[in-house]
Each structure stands twice: as C-alpha cells, then as structure tokens.
Amino acid sequence: MKVREPYKGHVIEAMSFELRDNPGFVSELFIERHDGEGVTVTQFFVPGVFGSTELAIQGAVLSGRRKVDAGYVVPA
C-alpha cells in the first residue's frame, strides 16, 4: 500500500510491506522537497513492526511530518 500526502511544502510518500516470515507490517517513507531547482527526494525507514498496513502507513506519515517539522537535513 502507498499513500502520498502534501505537508508544509513537501510531499510525504509512505509505503507499507507485509513481513513474510512474521506477522506484521513494516514501512518506509520518502520526503520530496519541491523548490526552484527541482525536486529532492530523501528516503527514511520507519522502525518497528505494525499490526496492520493502515497502522504502518499512519506511522510512516507521522514520522515524515515529524522529520519535516524538525527540519531534516537533505543529503548532499
């Protein structure tokens, strides 16, 4: 499952994946920063295992919002 959400001049793309050998879901996210020079995309993994794909997506979106609010550093 994948969700894209605009947030404070960025786009957060959250994805969830079902674990093969254990019950649960994991997630990752990409934060896109759009500016006059183009788009910069930064990938983050979300720690933890979630009980459903919906919870994994919610956790990734929340993590992405926190990173934007904290002023995450875009790799050079």
C-alpha distances in whole Angstrom, upper triangle without the diagonal:
4,7,11,14,17,19,23,23,20,16,14,11,8,6,6,7,10,13,15,19,18,16,14,11,11,10,11,12,14,17,18,22,24,27,30,30,26,23,23,19,19,17,16,15,15,17,17,15,13,14,11,7,8,11,10,8,11,13,12,13,16,17,16,19,21,21,22,25,26,27,25,27,25,26,29
4,7,10,14,16,20,20,16,13,10,7,6,4,7,9,12,16,18,21,21,19,16,13,12,10,10,9,11,13,15,18,20,24,27,26,23,19,19,16,16,14,14,14,14,17,18,17,15,16,13,10,10,12,10,8,11,13,10,11,14,15,14,16,19,19,19,22,23,24,22,24,22,24,27
4,7,10,13,16,17,14,10,8,6,5,7,9,13,15,19,22,25,24,22,18,15,14,11,11,9,11,12,13,16,18,22,25,25,22,18,18,15,16,14,15,15,15,18,19,18,16,18,15,11,10,12,11,7,9,12,10,9,12,14,12,14,17,17,17,19,21,22,20,23,21,23,26
4,7,10,13,13,10,7,6,4,6,9,12,16,19,22,25,28,27,25,22,18,17,13,12,10,9,10,10,13,14,18,21,21,18,15,15,13,14,14,15,16,16,19,21,21,19,21,18,15,13,15,14,10,11,13,11,9,12,14,11,12,16,16,15,17,20,19,18,20,19,21,24
4,6,10,10,8,6,5,6,8,12,15,18,21,24,27,30,29,27,23,20,19,15,14,11,11,10,10,12,13,17,20,21,18,15,16,14,15,15,15,17,17,20,21,22,20,22,19,16,14,16,15,11,11,13,11,8,11,13,10,10,14,14,13,15,18,17,17,20,19,22,24
4,7,7,6,4,6,9,11,15,18,22,25,28,31,33,32,30,27,23,22,18,16,13,12,10,9,10,11,14,17,19,16,14,14,14,15,16,17,19,19,22,24,25,23,25,23,20,18,19,18,14,14,16,14,10,12,14,11,10,14,14,11,13,16,16,16,18,18,21,23
4,6,5,6,7,10,12,16,19,23,26,28,32,34,33,31,27,24,22,18,17,13,12,10,10,10,11,14,17,19,17,15,15,14,15,16,16,18,18,21,23,24,23,25,24,21,19,19,18,15,14,15,13,10,11,12,9,7,11,11,8,10,13,13,14,16,16,20,22
4,6,8,10,14,16,20,23,26,29,32,35,37,36,34,30,27,25,22,19,16,15,11,11,10,10,12,16,18,16,15,15,15,16,17,18,21,20,23,26,27,26,29,27,25,23,22,22,19,17,18,16,13,13,14,11,9,11,11,8,9,12,11,13,15,16,19,21
4,7,10,13,16,20,23,27,30,32,36,38,37,35,32,28,26,22,20,16,14,10,9,7,7,9,12,14,13,11,12,13,14,17,18,21,21,25,27,29,28,30,29,26,24,24,23,20,19,20,18,15,16,16,13,11,14,13,9,11,14,12,13,15,14,18,20
4,6,10,13,16,20,23,27,29,32,34,33,32,29,25,23,19,16,12,10,7,5,5,6,9,13,14,12,10,10,10,11,13,14,17,18,22,24,26,25,28,26,23,21,22,20,17,17,17,14,12,14,13,10,9,12,11,8,11,13,11,12,13,12,16,18
4,6,10,13,17,20,23,26,29,32,31,29,26,22,20,16,14,10,8,6,5,7,8,12,15,16,13,10,10,9,11,12,13,16,17,20,22,23,23,25,23,20,19,19,18,14,15,16,13,10,13,13,9,10,13,12,10,13,15,14,14,15,14,17,19
4,6,10,13,17,20,22,26,28,27,26,22,19,16,13,10,7,6,5,6,9,11,15,19,19,16,13,12,10,10,10,11,13,13,17,19,20,19,21,19,17,15,16,14,11,11,12,9,7,10,10,6,8,11,10,9,12,14,14,13,15,14,17,20
4,7,10,14,17,20,23,25,25,23,20,16,14,11,8,5,5,6,8,11,13,17,21,20,17,14,13,10,10,9,10,12,12,16,18,18,17,20,18,14,14,15,12,9,11,12,8,8,11,11,8,11,14,13,13,16,17,17,15,17,16,18,21
4,7,10,14,16,20,22,21,20,16,13,11,7,6,4,7,9,11,15,17,21,24,24,21,17,16,13,12,10,10,10,10,13,14,15,14,16,14,11,11,11,9,6,8,9,6,6,10,10,8,11,13,13,14,17,18,18,16,19,18,19,22
4,7,10,13,16,19,18,17,14,10,8,5,6,6,9,12,14,18,20,24,27,26,23,19,18,15,14,11,11,10,10,13,14,13,12,14,12,9,10,11,8,6,10,10,7,9,12,12,12,14,17,16,17,20,21,22,19,21,20,21,24
4,7,10,13,16,15,13,10,6,6,4,7,9,12,15,18,21,24,27,31,30,27,23,22,18,17,14,12,10,10,12,12,10,9,11,9,6,8,9,6,6,10,10,8,11,13,13,14,17,18,18,20,22,23,24,22,24,23,24,27
4,6,9,12,12,11,9,5,5,6,9,12,14,18,20,24,27,30,33,32,29,25,24,20,19,15,14,12,11,13,12,10,10,11,10,7,11,11,8,9,13,13,12,14,17,16,17,20,21,21,23,25,26,27,24,26,25,25,28
4,6,9,9,8,6,4,7,9,12,15,18,21,24,28,30,34,37,36,33,29,28,24,22,19,17,14,14,14,12,10,9,10,8,7,11,12,10,12,15,14,14,17,19,19,20,23,24,24,26,28,29,30,27,29,28,29,32
4,6,6,6,6,6,7,10,13,17,20,23,26,30,32,36,39,38,35,31,29,25,23,20,18,15,14,14,12,9,10,11,11,11,14,14,12,14,17,16,16,19,21,20,22,25,25,25,28,30,30,31,28,30,29,29,32
4,6,8,9,9,11,14,16,20,23,26,29,33,35,39,42,40,37,33,32,28,26,22,21,18,18,17,15,12,14,14,14,14,17,17,15,18,21,20,20,23,25,24,25,28,29,29,31,33,33,34,31,33,32,31,35
4,7,9,11,12,16,18,22,25,29,32,35,38,41,44,43,40,36,34,30,28,24,23,19,19,17,15,13,14,14,15,16,19,19,17,20,23,21,22,25,26,25,27,30,30,30,33,35,35,36,33,34,34,33,36
4,6,9,11,15,18,21,25,28,31,34,37,41,44,43,40,36,34,30,28,24,22,18,17,15,13,10,11,11,13,14,17,16,15,18,20,19,20,23,24,23,25,28,28,28,31,33,33,34,32,33,33,33,36
4,7,10,14,17,21,24,27,30,34,37,40,43,43,40,36,34,30,28,24,22,19,17,15,12,9,9,8,9,11,14,14,13,16,18,17,18,21,22,22,24,27,27,28,30,32,32,34,31,33,33,34,37
4,7,10,14,17,21,24,27,30,33,37,40,39,36,33,31,27,25,21,19,16,14,13,10,6,5,5,6,8,11,10,9,12,14,13,15,18,18,18,20,23,23,24,27,28,28,30,28,30,30,31,34
4,7,10,14,17,20,23,27,29,33,36,36,33,29,27,23,21,18,16,13,11,11,9,6,5,6,6,6,9,8,6,9,12,11,11,15,16,16,17,20,21,21,24,25,26,27,25,27,27,27,31
4,7,11,14,17,20,24,27,30,34,33,30,26,24,20,18,14,12,9,7,8,7,5,6,9,9,8,11,9,6,9,11,9,9,13,14,13,15,18,18,18,21,23,23,24,22,23,23,24,27
4,7,11,13,17,20,23,26,30,29,26,22,20,17,15,11,9,7,6,8,8,8,8,11,11,8,10,9,6,7,9,8,6,10,11,10,11,15,15,15,17,20,20,21,19,20,20,21,24
4,7,10,13,17,20,23,26,25,23,19,17,13,11,7,6,4,5,9,10,11,12,15,14,12,13,12,9,8,11,9,6,9,11,9,9,13,14,13,15,18,18,18,16,17,17,17,21
4,7,10,13,16,19,23,22,19,16,14,10,8,6,5,6,7,11,13,14,15,18,16,14,14,14,10,9,11,10,6,7,10,8,7,11,12,11,12,15,16,16,13,15,14,15,19
4,6,10,13,16,19,18,16,12,10,6,5,4,6,9,11,14,17,18,18,21,20,17,17,17,14,12,14,13,9,10,12,10,8,11,13,11,11,15,15,15,12,13,11,13,16
4,6,10,13,17,16,14,10,8,6,5,7,8,11,13,16,19,21,21,24,22,19,19,19,16,14,15,14,11,10,12,10,7,9,11,9,8,12,13,12,10,11,10,12,15
4,6,10,13,13,10,6,6,4,7,9,11,15,16,20,23,24,24,27,25,22,21,22,19,17,18,18,14,13,15,14,10,12,14,12,10,14,15,13,12,12,10,12,14
4,6,10,10,8,6,5,6,8,12,14,17,19,22,25,27,27,30,28,25,24,25,22,20,20,20,17,15,17,16,12,13,15,12,10,13,14,11,11,11,9,12,13
4,7,8,6,5,7,9,12,15,17,21,22,26,29,30,30,33,31,28,27,27,25,22,23,23,20,18,20,19,15,15,18,16,13,16,17,14,14,14,12,15,16
4,5,5,6,8,12,14,18,20,24,25,29,32,34,33,36,34,31,30,31,29,26,26,26,23,21,23,22,18,18,20,18,15,17,18,15,15,15,13,15,15
4,6,8,11,14,17,21,23,27,29,32,35,37,37,40,38,35,34,34,32,29,30,30,27,25,26,26,22,22,24,21,18,21,22,18,19,18,15,18,17
4,7,9,13,16,19,22,26,28,31,35,36,37,40,38,34,34,34,32,29,30,30,27,25,27,26,22,23,24,21,19,22,22,19,18,17,14,15,14
4,7,10,13,17,20,23,26,29,32,34,34,37,35,31,31,32,29,26,27,27,24,23,25,24,20,21,23,20,18,21,22,18,18,17,13,15,14
4,6,10,13,16,20,22,26,29,30,30,33,31,28,27,28,25,23,24,24,20,19,21,20,16,18,20,17,15,18,19,16,15,14,11,13,13
4,7,10,13,17,19,23,26,28,28,31,30,27,26,27,24,21,23,22,18,18,20,18,15,16,18,15,13,17,17,14,12,11,8,9,10
4,7,10,13,16,19,23,24,25,28,26,23,23,23,20,18,20,19,15,15,17,15,12,15,16,13,12,16,17,14,12,11,8,9,11
4,7,10,13,16,20,21,22,26,25,22,22,22,19,17,18,17,13,14,16,13,10,13,14,11,11,15,14,13,10,9,7,8,11
4,7,10,13,16,18,19,22,22,19,20,19,16,15,16,15,11,13,14,12,10,13,14,11,13,16,16,15,11,11,10,10,13
4,6,10,13,15,16,20,19,17,18,17,13,13,14,12,9,11,12,9,8,12,12,10,12,15,14,14,11,12,11,12,15
4,6,9,11,13,17,17,15,16,15,11,12,13,11,8,11,12,9,10,14,13,12,15,17,16,17,14,15,15,15,19
4,7,9,10,14,14,13,14,12,9,10,11,8,6,10,10,7,9,12,12,11,14,16,16,17,15,17,17,18,22
4,7,10,13,15,14,15,13,10,12,13,9,9,13,12,10,12,15,14,14,17,19,18,19,17,19,20,20,24
4,7,10,12,13,14,11,9,12,12,9,10,14,13,12,15,17,16,17,20,21,20,23,20,22,23,24,28
4,7,9,10,12,9,8,11,12,10,11,15,15,14,17,19,19,19,22,24,23,25,23,25,26,26,30
4,6,7,9,6,5,9,10,8,10,13,13,14,16,18,18,20,22,23,24,26,24,27,27,28,32
4,7,8,7,8,11,11,11,13,16,16,17,19,21,21,23,25,26,27,29,27,30,31,32,35
4,5,5,6,9,10,11,12,14,15,17,18,20,21,23,25,26,27,29,27,30,30,31,35
4,5,5,6,9,10,11,12,14,15,16,18,20,21,23,24,26,27,25,28,27,29,32
4,5,5,6,9,10,11,12,14,15,17,18,20,21,23,24,26,25,27,27,29,32
4,5,5,6,9,10,10,12,14,15,16,18,20,21,22,24,23,26,26,28,32
4,5,5,6,9,10,11,12,14,15,16,18,20,21,23,21,24,24,25,29
4,5,5,6,9,10,10,12,14,15,17,18,20,21,20,22,22,24,27
4,5,5,6,8,10,11,12,14,15,16,18,20,19,22,23,25,28
4,6,5,6,9,10,11,12,14,15,16,18,17,20,21,23,27
4,5,5,6,9,10,10,12,14,15,17,15,18,18,20,23
4,5,5,6,9,10,11,12,14,15,14,18,18,20,24
4,5,5,6,9,10,11,12,14,14,17,18,21,24
4,5,5,6,9,10,10,12,11,14,16,18,22
4,5,5,6,9,10,11,9,13,13,16,19
4,5,5,6,9,10,10,14,15,18,21
4,5,5,6,9,9,13,15,17,21
4,5,5,6,5,9,11,14,17
4,5,5,6,9,11,14,17
4,5,8,11,14,17,20
4,6,9,12,15,18
4,6,9,12,15
4,7,9,12
4,6,9
4,6
4
